Amino acid sequence: MIRSSYLFTSESVSSGHPDKICDRISDAIVDEFLGTMGTSKVALETLVTTNLIILSGEVRGPDSVTVERMEEIAREIVKKIGYEQESFHWQKARVDVYVHQQSPDIEIGVDGSGSRAAGGAGDQGIMFGYACKETDILMPAPIFFAHRILKKLEEARFSGAVKGLGPDAKSQVTLRYEDGQPVCATSVVVSTQHDEGLSQEEVREIVRPFVEDILPSGWMCPDDDFYVNPTGRFVIGGPEGDCGLTGRKIIVDTYGGAAPHGGGAFSGKDPSKVDRSAAYAARYLAKNVVAAGLAERCTIQISYGIGIPKPLSFYVNFHGTGIVGESLVEASLQSLMDLSPLGIRRHLRLDLPIYERTAAYGHFGRLPDDDGGFSWERTDLVEEIRKALL
């Protein structure tokens, strides 16, 4: 039986969180490779700590993306985020680059060689996509609000509308569900780095209007359950306070825990890696299914084997909210979209340099961009799905 009344929590982190600094540097380097040669292969990890940035991984692409260029990109990203602290400064931090050529054994399965077909998956794995009718963008409400709070705070910091806040921040939103739908917040936590001279209460009053503005009218939690910098102080932040690493915020990147996750990170990977491209395809299909009115909630799982073009499995679950059978939908969706890694990249135009913008505030629930960014958020399959299944 599906529960109808419960509390559910999701968290988000700002673009200045140490892990998100790493995701953004890694994705900016992916964009550099794809923007120079769209067939580049990249699997790049970034680590940051006190005044140190380390890049490592495997690539296959143009020689013009040099070690020096990768270091330059890393510094540009740190500057954009706003780190000019003594302990972590875009200009003063040391950057070490340990990036080497991709294994030719992987190349065989991905690009085709000898008897192998081109367009195989870059690795084995399982990927999930999800959509629901809790918000207009068909995302779970807790992660939607958690992202929005930090995004608005960051925009105000960049514009100068608020003073005294630093780049590093986290949010957490707990919502009460009645009859399966969110009805109010029961608690909100916001921790944000701040200048030495600001008290906890001063930071709380800076943050409060942003939370109240983002939550729907009447949804604000009781004052005793509104927590800002609960330890009382958050002056030391960023990589000085916490080491960062690419790919550690995968639940923040997806559905805030409201849906399963296959385990693979997205950032730092070119779209031949199904961890990224198939997760985007699964979200795309789930969103179109819900937008077409076939279900209130939809989870899709796809699995792959390394070097094998076709999915090994394709699974749809409507969680008891569908108006047609899942098995019919499974067959129909696979006929409407080529779910080989190459087919996904072509359908969603994933070989473009569109990834740096995904690194903070979620890969899903965003508006499609005219240049191809967030193409997996389009709902252009709705009419075809309705024609095939309704």
C-alpha positions in Angstrom: 0.0 0.0 0.0 1.3 3.5 -0.9 1.6 5.8 2.1 -0.5 8.9 1.8 0.6 11.0 4.9 4.3 11.4 5.9 7.2 13.8 6.1 9.9 13.9 3.4 13.2 15.8 3.2 15.6 16.8 0.5 18.8 18.9 0.6 20.7 21.1 -1.8 24.1 22.8 -1.9 25.3 26.0 -3.5 27.7 26.3 -6.4 30.3 27.3 -3.8 30.1 24.0 -1.9 33.4 22.2 -2.2 31.9 19.2 -4.1 30.1 21.6 -6.5 33.3 23.5 -7.2 34.7 20.2 -8.3 31.6 19.3 -10.4 31.7 22.6 -12.2 35.4 22.5 -13.0 35.1 19.0 -14.3 32.1 19.9 -16.5 33.7 23.1 -17.8 36.6 20.9 -19.0 34.1 18.5 -20.6 32.6 21.5 -22.4 36.1 22.6 -23.6 36.8 19.2 -25.1 33.3 18.9 -26.7 33.4 22.5 -28.0 36.6 21.8 -29.7 35.8 18.3 -31.0 32.3 17.0 -30.4 33.4 13.3 -30.3 35.9 13.9 -27.5 35.9 11.4 -24.6 36.3 12.7 -21.1 36.2 11.1 -17.6 37.6 13.8 -15.3 37.7 14.1 -11.5 38.5 17.2 -9.6 39.6 17.4 -5.9 39.8 20.7 -4.0 41.2 21.4 -0.5 43.0 24.4 1.1 44.6 26.3 -1.7 44.9 23.2 -3.8 43.1 21.9 -6.9 43.9 18.5 -8.4 42.6 17.3 -11.8 42.8 13.7 -12.8 41.2 11.3 -15.2 41.2 10.0 -18.8 40.6 11.9 -22.1 40.7 11.4 -25.8 40.4 14.6 -27.7 42.2 17.5 -29.4 45.7 18.3 -28.4 44.7 22.0 -28.1 43.1 21.2 -24.7 46.5 21.3 -22.9 47.4 20.9 -19.3 47.8 24.7 -19.2 44.3 25.2 -20.6 42.8 22.9 -18.0 44.5 24.8 -15.2 43.3 28.0 -16.7 39.7 26.7 -16.8 39.9 25.6 -13.1 41.0 29.1 -12.1 38.3 30.7 -14.2 35.6 28.6 -12.5 36.8 29.3 -9.0 36.8 33.0 -9.8 33.3 32.9 -11.2 32.0 31.2 -8.0 33.6 34.0 -6.0 36.5 32.5 -4.0 39.1 35.1 -3.2 39.8 33.9 0.4 43.3 33.6 1.8 42.7 29.9 2.2 41.2 29.3 -1.3 41.9 31.9 -4.0 41.4 31.5 -7.7 44.7 33.1 -8.5 46.9 31.7 -5.6 45.7 28.1 -5.3 48.1 25.5 -6.7 46.7 23.4 -9.6 48.1 20.0 -10.3 47.0 18.1 -13.4 47.2 14.3 -13.7 45.2 13.6 -16.8 46.1 10.9 -19.3 44.8 9.3 -22.5 41.7 7.1 -22.4 42.3 3.3 -22.5 42.1 1.9 -26.1 40.2 -1.1 -24.6 37.3 1.3 -23.9 37.6 2.9 -27.3 36.9 -0.5 -29.0 33.5 -0.8 -27.5 32.4 2.9 -27.7 33.6 3.8 -31.2 33.7 0.4 -32.8 36.7 -1.6 -34.0 37.0 -5.0 -35.7 33.8 -7.0 -34.9 32.5 -4.5 -32.4 29.6 -2.2 -33.3 30.0 1.5 -33.0 28.0 3.4 -30.3 28.3 0.9 -27.5 27.9 2.0 -23.9 31.1 3.4 -22.2 30.5 1.3 -19.2 27.9 -1.1 -17.6 25.4 0.3 -15.2 21.8 1.1 -14.2 20.2 4.5 -14.7 16.9 6.0 -13.4 14.6 8.7 -14.5 11.6 10.2 -12.6 8.8 12.7 -12.9 5.8 13.6 -10.8 3.0 16.2 -10.7 4.1 17.8 -7.4 5.4 20.9 -9.2 4.9 22.6 -12.6 8.3 21.3 -13.8 7.3 17.8 -12.8 9.9 17.5 -10.0 9.5 16.4 -6.4 8.7 19.5 -4.3 11.3 19.2 -1.5 14.3 19.2 -3.9 12.7 21.9 -6.0 12.3 24.3 -3.1 15.8 23.4 -1.6 17.4 24.3 -4.9 15.4 27.5 -5.3 16.3 28.9 -1.9 20.0 28.7 -2.5 19.8 29.8 -6.1 18.0 33.0 -5.1 20.5 33.6 -2.3 23.4 33.2 -4.7 21.8 35.6 -7.2 21.4 38.2 -4.5 25.0 37.8 -3.4 26.3 38.2 -6.9 24.0 41.3 -7.6 25.0 42.9 -4.3 21.5 42.9 -3.0 22.7 41.1 0.2 26.1 41.6 1.9 28.2 39.5 4.1 27.4 36.0 2.8 30.0 33.7 1.3 29.9 31.2 -1.5 29.5 28.0 0.5 25.9 27.1 1.5 23.5 24.2 2.1 19.7 24.0 2.5 17.3 21.3 3.6 13.5 21.3 3.3 11.1 19.0 5.0 7.6 18.9 3.7 4.4 17.3 5.1 2.4 15.2 2.6 -1.3 14.5 3.0 -3.1 12.2 0.6 0.2 11.9 -1.3 0.6 15.6 -1.9 2.8 18.2 -0.2 0.9 20.7 1.9 3.4 22.6 4.0 7.0 22.8 5.3 7.6 21.4 8.8 11.2 22.5 9.0 13.8 24.4 6.9 17.6 24.4 7.5 19.9 26.9 5.8 23.6 27.0 6.5 25.5 29.7 4.7 29.1 31.0 5.0 29.2 34.5 6.3 31.6 37.4 7.2 33.3 37.4 10.6 31.2 40.4 11.8 27.7 38.9 11.3 25.9 37.3 14.2 23.7 34.2 13.8 20.6 36.3 14.2 21.7 38.7 11.5 22.3 35.9 9.1 18.9 34.4 9.9 17.2 37.7 9.1 19.0 37.9 5.8 18.0 34.4 4.9 14.4 34.4 6.1 12.7 36.5 3.3 14.3 34.3 0.6 12.8 31.2 2.2 9.4 32.8 2.7 9.4 34.0 -0.9 10.2 30.6 -2.4 7.8 28.5 -0.4 4.1 28.8 -1.4 1.9 31.1 0.7 1.1 29.6 4.0 3.8 26.9 3.8 6.5 28.5 6.0 7.5 26.2 8.9 7.0 27.2 12.5 9.7 29.7 13.7 11.2 27.1 16.1 11.8 24.8 13.2 13.5 27.4 11.0 17.2 26.8 11.5 19.9 29.1 10.1 23.5 28.1 10.8 22.5 25.8 13.6 26.0 25.6 15.0 25.9 29.4 15.5 28.8 30.2 13.2 29.9 29.5 9.6 32.9 31.7 8.8 35.4 29.0 7.7 33.9 27.5 4.6 34.6 26.2 1.1 37.6 23.9 0.5 39.4 25.2 3.7 36.5 23.8 5.8 35.8 20.6 3.8 37.6 18.8 1.0 35.6 18.6 -2.2 35.4 15.9 -4.9 33.6 15.4 -8.2 30.4 13.3 -8.1 29.7 13.2 -4.3 26.3 15.1 -4.6 24.4 12.7 -6.9 21.1 12.9 -4.9 21.3 16.7 -4.9 21.9 16.4 -8.7 18.8 14.3 -9.3 15.5 14.0 -7.3 16.5 14.6 -3.7 16.0 11.0 -2.7 12.4 10.8 -4.0 13.5 8.3 -6.7 16.1 5.6 -7.0 19.6 6.4 -8.2 21.8 4.1 -10.2 24.9 5.2 -8.3 26.9 6.8 -11.1 27.8 10.5 -11.0 27.2 12.8 -14.0 29.7 15.6 -13.8 33.1 15.2 -15.6 31.8 12.7 -18.1 31.2 13.1 -21.8 27.8 11.8 -23.0 29.1 8.4 -24.3 29.1 7.5 -20.6 25.6 6.2 -20.0 25.8 7.2 -16.3 25.1 10.7 -17.7 23.3 10.3 -21.1 21.0 7.4 -20.1 20.0 9.1 -16.9 19.1 12.2 -19.0 17.1 10.0 -21.4 15.2 8.3 -18.6 14.2 11.7 -17.1 13.2 12.8 -20.6 10.9 9.8 -21.1 9.5 9.9 -17.6 8.7 13.6 -17.9 7.0 13.2 -21.2 4.9 10.3 -19.9 3.7 12.3 -17.0 3.2 15.4 -19.1 1.1 13.3 -21.5 -1.3 12.4 -18.6 -0.5 8.7 -18.5 0.4 8.8 -14.8 0.9 11.0 -11.7 4.3 9.5 -11.0 6.7 7.6 -13.3 10.0 5.9 -12.6 12.1 4.5 -15.5 15.1 2.2 -15.2 17.5 1.5 -18.1 20.5 -0.8 -17.9 23.6 -1.3 -20.2 26.7 -3.4 -20.6 30.0 -1.9 -21.7 30.5 -1.9 -25.5 26.9 -3.1 -26.1 24.6 -0.6 -27.9 21.2 -1.8 -27.0 19.8 -1.5 -23.4 19.8 -4.8 -21.5 16.6 -3.9 -19.7 13.9 -1.2 -19.7 11.5 -0.8 -16.8 8.5 1.5 -16.1 6.7 1.9 -12.8 3.7 4.2 -12.3 3.5 3.5 -8.5 -0.2 2.8 -8.8 -1.0 6.1 -10.5 -1.2 5.1 -14.2 -4.1 4.9 -16.6 -2.5 2.4 -18.9 -0.4 -0.7 -18.3 3.4 -0.3 -17.8 4.3 -3.1 -20.1 2.5 -1.3 -23.0 4.4 1.9 -22.2 7.7 0.1 -22.1 7.2 -1.3 -25.6 5.9 2.0 -26.9 8.7 4.2 -25.5 11.4 2.0 -27.0 9.8 2.4 -30.4 9.6 6.2 -30.1 13.3 6.7 -29.1 16.5 4.9 -30.0 18.0 4.1 -26.6 21.4 3.1 -27.7 24.0 5.5 -26.3 24.6 6.9 -29.8 20.8 7.2 -30.4 20.4 9.1 -27.1 23.2 11.5 -27.9 21.7 12.3 -31.3 18.1 12.6 -30.1 19.0 15.0 -27.2 22.0 16.6 -29.0 24.3 15.8 -26.1 27.6 16.2 -28.0 27.3 20.0 -27.5 29.3 21.9 -24.8 26.3 22.3 -22.5 27.4 20.8 -19.2 29.0 23.5 -17.0 25.5 24.9 -16.3 24.3 21.6 -15.0 26.8 21.4 -12.2 24.8 23.3 -9.5 21.1 23.3 -8.5 20.2 20.1 -10.2 20.4 18.4 -13.6 16.6 18.1 -13.7 13.7 20.5 -13.4 15.4 23.2 -15.4 14.1 25.0 -18.5 15.5 23.9 -21.9 18.0 26.4 -23.5 17.9 27.5 -27.1 21.5 26.3 -27.6 20.6 22.7 -26.6 21.2 22.9 -22.9 18.8 20.8 -20.7 17.3 19.3 -23.9 16.2 16.3 -21.7 13.7 18.7 -20.1 11.7 19.1 -23.3 8.2 17.6 -23.6 8.2 17.2 -27.3 7.2 13.5 -27.2 3.9 14.2 -25.5 1.7 14.0 -28.7 3.4 10.9 -30.0 3.0 9.2 -26.6 -0.7 10.1 -26.5 -1.2 8.9 -30.1 0.4 5.6 -29.4 -1.2 4.8 -26.0 -4.4 6.8 -25.5 
